[in-house]
Amino acid sequence: MTVDTNGVRPRGPREYRGEALAARCRDAETVQRARDDIETERNWFCRTCGTLEVGRHVPQGWYLLERQDAVNGNRSGKLRLGLYCSVACIVDQLPRLRGVERMLDKPGFVLNP
């Protein structure tokens, strides 16, 4: 084990995440389930063409389209508009996206949190 000059063992990012999980969880089984959830692969599909990829993160080169809008009651302030595999797929969705924009911009419209 390596010790730095302050007497603290350096840790990697994985260990910090594990400590945060342990602080939120009450027992070892819950911690393990949370770690498994982080490591689990999931399906990512293009909203337009349906192309499917499997992985832990948004596929490289894909577009995750979000709208920043803290006024509409969404706690994070972001509304996810879709995941797209190409610019062409985003362009094909422009009529839908314009409709969403019109709806969100209506006075008094509140998105359910």
VENMOBEL-V333140 format. One record per helix or strand of 3 or more residues. SS is the DSSP state (h for helix, s for strand). FROM is the first residue (numbers start at 1). TO is the last residue. If there is no record, write none. Layout:
ss=(SS & SS)
from=(FROM & FROM)
to=(TO & TO)
This chain:
ss=(h & h & s & s & s & h & s & h & h)
from=(13 & 28 & 42 & 52 & 63 & 70 & 78 & 87 & 94)
to=(24 & 39 & 45 & 55 & 68 & 72 & 84 & 92 & 105)
